[in-house]
Amino acid sequence: MRTPDPTTSARVDAGRTSLAGRPPHAAGAGDETGASARRAVLRHLRPGRRSAVALAAAVAAATALPLAAPQITRRFVDDAIGGAGTRHLTLIALGYLALALAGQAARVVTAWLASRLAWDGTNRLRENLAEHALGLDMAYHGRRTPGEMIERVDGDVVAVAEFVVAFLLDVVAGLLLLAGVLVVVFTVDARLGGALLAYCALVGFGMARAQRLAVPSAARSRAELAALFGGLEERLAGVEDIRANGAGEHAVNRFHRASASLYHAEFRDARIGTVILAGTTVAFAAGTAILLGLAAWTRESGTLTVGTAVLLFQYTQMVRAPFERLIDQLRGYQAALAGITRIGDLLAERRTLPAPADPLPLPASGPLALCLDGVGFAYADGEPVLSDVTIALAPGETLGLVGRTGSGKTTLARLVLRLYDPTEGTVRVGGLDLRDADLASVRGRMCVVTQDVQLFAASVRDNLTLFRPLADDDRLRAVLTDVGLGDWLAGLPDGLDTRLGGGPESGPVGGVSAGEAQLLAFARAFLADPGLVVLDEASSRLDPATERHVEESVTRLLTGRTGVLVAHRLSSLSRVDKIAVIDRGRVVEYGGREDLVADPRSRFARMLDVSGVVR
């Protein structure tokens, strides 16, 4: 019994993409779409007006107070050389101490405000990103592993959040401090100010050139990390099959290869960052020496005091600090820029199932008619999966789909649920072309029950309602009793509040058997009260006792509803009204079940004989 995260439930038909309804700007289709998505990312990070004003005031204080400190130092040095008394010098020193404490307090307030605003913004972004990802089609999720999606929705957003905090504290405040230093030095001596400005421009140009090398390496590093997480998720999900079939060595080898790719990407990224940092350190050491030499020369000419020379030295060190902080944050900047690009790419993804301009709701109650008229379907590789499928069900009728594995039965069921759109023909439910129907109405009036039931790390209640307020607790208990899970519910320590999912916090009841999970899936269907039900291999792996409960649930679920049953075990189709035999994507036989059973020449009758099922 698998209990994946919610993302896993969207992964089907891996590696294949539907051709139906492909938009003009799918993933990476245009720079304009990507730029628009990146602007949308930045809009989520924009703070409110009051918060922005408070942060601006804190940043201004954290910048202005350190700028005043060298002025006090100059006063202290010059007064000490001039013979000022101890009391006078002590007062200046206390003033310097108070100014330093106030500067640190302002920086603490700035850090608190920046962290709060950054995480508020990125939490909004994470929520929007998760909603957008869950709204994408199965064709998209089939090309992505859950690990990769988690890295996009959470890992990249965390990188952006961390950088936003550092950006406000170190980059914005640092640049303001740099500007303040230049202004003050210009007022002291225009020649020294000009030299300092030219030097800062030269260093800034060198850093900008270095950044062009740094960002691609960071993007590659994050891509390799996402690939590693995706591979780990797939191997862990299939650990039983890997062990049982002796594929452990191959899985470890693949992990080593992914780890090696990540190591090489990280090594290149770190090497570039180290070279940039070392170059900046050497450049600033030379710059400080040059400026001190100019200050000494000016002092000899009598235009500068010793205190002013000390002031210039302190301001030179202040110029160095913003650049060093910027270098320190360059790696974070690389990761954040790569993350914003990848988040923007995800937000730029569009559903391949186009939304109708004027959506129409399906009939609100009663069973739904189903009609497939000349339906064909192909994936992105162009290989046809279904061709010229024509089937009609009146409201309340049931259809059994039979055929070899890979014949197209499950794909046909997914077209009925509008998880894909046909590339040819029309699928009508309740008299409406599904491409014209409101998607919320489609999801509300149709449901699917499969053998591979997805349970989430949540309470029994949330697993039944799928986090929606569908019914009160009494209704939930009644439904569980109806499907044969009354005793199971009574044995849970916290009843409907018992957590499922098998995690360490779940306790000994966290695990659910395959049979119990199957019955939970039927309980979900009863709660939804659909007009059309798709049962895809719903009882193919159960023990006889549990299968009897399932068969009873199937009978009750199909009563008064239209149903489509996909099964390899022909004995499970005894209740259906019609049979469609699918072979290589085509309906090779279609008709009433009783008529086909009575005809010894029919394919279905021969299939019953071969499988040993009594007609």
Secondary structure, 3 states (H helix, E strand, C coil): CCCCCHHHHHCCCCCCCECCCCCCCCCCCCHHHHHHHHHHHHHHCCCCHHHHHHHHHHHHHHHHHHHHHHHHHHHHHHHHHCCCCHHHHHHHHHHHHHHHHHHHHHHHHHHHHHHHHHHHHHHHHHHHHHHHHHHCCHHHHCCCCHHHHHHHHHHHHHHHHHHHHHHHHHHHHHHHHHHHHHHHHHHHCHHHHHHHHHHHHHHHHHHHHHHHHHHHHHHHHHHHHHHHHHHHHHHHHCHHHHHHCCCHHHHHHHHHHHHHHHHHHHHHHHHHHHHHHHHHHHHHHHHHHHHHHHHHHHHHCCCCCHHHHHHHHHHHHHHHHHHHHHHHCHHHHHHHHHHHHHHHHHHHCCCCCCCCCCCECCCCCCCCCEEEEEEEEEECCCCEEEEEEEEEECCCCEEEEEECCCCCHHHHHHHHCCCCCCCEEEEEECCEEHHHECHHHHHHHEEEEECCCCCCCCEHHHHHHCCCCCCCHHHHHHHHHHCCCHHHHHCCCCHHHCECCCCHHHCCCCCCCHHHHHHHHHHHHHHHCCCEEEEECCCCCCCHHHHHHHHHHHHHHHCCCEEEEECCCHHHHCCCCEEEEEECCEEEEEEEHHHHHHCCCCHHHHHHHHHCCCC
